[in-house]
Amino acid sequence: MNVDKLTRWTAIAAVLAVAAVAAVISYRHAVDVVTAHGEPGAVGRMYPVVIDGLIIAASMVLLDAARHREAAPRLAWWLLGAGIGATLAVNVLAGVPSGWLGAIVAAWPALAFVGCYELLMMLVRASARRSAGQAGSAAPAAVMPPAAPAAAAPAGAPDPVTLRAQLNGHAAKAEKLYAADITAGRVPGIRRIMTGLKVGDAKARLVQAHLRSLSSRTE
């Protein structure tokens, strides 16, 4: 186990231990106050869950928002504040009969419970951020697809200027006759050229090479 993990787990263990003890004391104070003010029996014993459970529920909503990098709902913040205020008030009331010092002593477990729980949430949030950062750094960089190779002229074909000179009037006639093919990036076949221009195979191949060079410029 590395130092970071040891530190984190030690902090978590300490926070849980303090929170557990503080929760028990705070619960007893709340039961005493609630039962003394008209809620005895099972209702009095369950009532503190409504207070501290509100803190836990609101904190979990805030934690979920932090993990997903979303704005925390205002209601969760308001309910968290209300729960903290209620548990502090109940614990202070439990110590009031013993004077101001008794009120401070009675309020301390509530502060410790709330503080430890929020420290635990901070540890969980920090762990989530580190995990997200490590996942992002480990993700492979996007690879751009290779560009399609440009259409190349047939091996041994002359350059466009020489080719046009060799074709004489056939070049202009072919450009007019097959204008639609050139615009669409298509090259007519040898037989079609031979038929359309009434030329032989050799001349048709030169015309095709010329049209191919024009077609590649329009793409």
JOSULGI-V588855 format. One record per backbone hydrogen bond with DSSP energy under -1.0 kcal/mol. CO is the residue of the C=O (numbers start at 1). NH is the residue of the N-H. If there is no record, write none. Layout:
BEGIN
CO/NH, CO/NH
END
This chain:
BEGIN
2/6, 3/7, 4/8, 5/9, 6/10, 7/11, 8/12, 9/13, 10/14, 11/15, 12/16, 13/17, 14/18, 15/19, 16/20, 17/21, 18/22, 19/23, 20/24, 21/25, 22/26, 23/27, 24/28, 25/29, 26/30, 27/31, 28/32, 29/33, 30/34, 31/35, 32/36, 34/39, 41/45, 42/46, 43/47, 46/49, 47/50, 48/52, 49/53, 51/55, 52/56, 53/57, 54/58, 55/59, 56/60, 57/61, 58/62, 59/63, 60/64, 61/65, 62/66, 63/67, 64/68, 65/70, 66/69, 73/77, 74/78, 75/79, 76/80, 77/81, 78/82, 79/83, 80/84, 81/85, 82/86, 83/87, 84/88, 85/89, 86/90, 87/91, 88/92, 89/93, 90/94, 91/95, 92/96, 95/98, 96/99, 99/103, 100/104, 101/105, 102/106, 103/107, 104/108, 107/111, 108/112, 109/113, 110/114, 111/115, 112/116, 113/117, 114/118, 115/119, 116/120, 117/121, 118/122, 119/123, 120/124, 121/125, 122/126, 123/127, 124/128, 125/129, 126/130, 127/131, 128/132, 129/133, 130/134, 131/135, 132/136, 133/137, 134/138, 154/157, 159/163, 160/164, 161/165, 162/166, 163/167, 167/170, 169/173, 170/174, 171/175, 172/176, 173/177, 174/178, 178/182, 179/183, 180/184, 181/186, 182/185, 189/193, 190/194, 191/195, 192/196, 193/197, 194/198, 200/204, 201/205, 202/206, 203/207, 204/208, 205/209, 206/210, 207/211, 208/212, 209/213, 210/214, 211/215, 212/216
END
